[in-house]
Amino acid sequence: MSAASFKPQPFIYASLLPKKKKERLFRLRELKKQDTHIVLLDTPYRFLQLCEEIKQVLSASTKIVVTQNIGLPHQKYYYLPVKDLEIMPFKKTDLFICMVQKN
């Protein structure tokens, strides 16, 4: 959270969302209702799917931080609005954490 530069406050850690799209979208909609930041973690091979679902559920202007390969020498941080999620370069073996800022 400190790398995300979000105001310090409680957050929800939502790891490994359901595998089925309908259930994942439902969970994301439920998380959206919370009045706090959200940290999302999922498997690398589902990250693109998660990005698409985030774009469906959250406002295009919602600010997020995606950490790629955290803890590795080549880790990167992407600070961007939800609408720009697809511009991130990645491999299916990369590890991702997505932090969603509560507006």
N, C-alpha and C positions, 0 to 999 in steps of 0.2 A: 504494500500500500504506500510506503514511503516513496518508492520510485515513481508511483503514479501521480504524485503531487496533489492528491485529493486532500481536502480538509480532513483532519483526524476525526473520526467518528466510528461508531460500530458499523460492521459490515456483515453480510451474509456470504458464507463460503458454500457454494453450490457445486460440488464435484460430481462428475460422472452422471450427467442427466440421463433420463431414460433413453433406451436405444430406439424405440419406435417414435417416428416423427410426430404423430398426433400427441403422444404423451409428453414429448420434449417441448412442443409448442405450448401445451397447457402449463407445464412447469415454468417456462419462461414468462408466460403471461402472469402467473401467480407471483413470480419474483419481481416483475415490473411494478406490482402494487405496493411493494415494500418501500418504506421511507428511509432507505439506507443504500450504501454502495453494495455492489454485488461482485463477487469474485467467482468466475466460472472456470472450471477445469474439465477437460475432456480428453479423450484419446487423440493422438495425432491424426489418425486416419479419419476421424469424424470432425476435425476442426473446420474444414470448408463447409460442411453441412451446418455446423453450429453458427458460423458466420452468416450464412443465408437465413437461418431462422432468427438470429438476432436482428437482422435487417427487416424481417417481416414483423417483428413484435415491437421493437423499440423505435422511438422517434429518430429520424435521419440525423438530427443535430445532437443527439445524445453523445457525450464524450466518453471515449473508452481508451484504455491503454492495453495493448497486447504485448506480452513479454514472450519472446521467442528464445528457446533454449536457455532458460534461466539456470544460472549456476555453472554454465559452461563458458569457456574462454571466448566464444563467439556469440554471446548473448546479445540480443537487440531489444529495444523498446520502440513501439510504434504508438504515438499519441495522435488520435484521429477521431473524427465523428463517425458514427455508425455507417453513414452513407459511403464512406471511403474504405470499408473493410476489404473489398476485393483487390485493392492495389498492393497488398503485402506479398512479397516473395516468400515462398516457403517450400519445404519438402515434406512428404508424408511421414518422415521420421523425426521431424522437429517437434520439440515439446512446447506447448503454448499454455499461457494463463491469460485470461481475458478479464480485465477489471472494468466494470461499468460504473460511471459516476452518476450518483443520484442528483437530479436537477434541483 
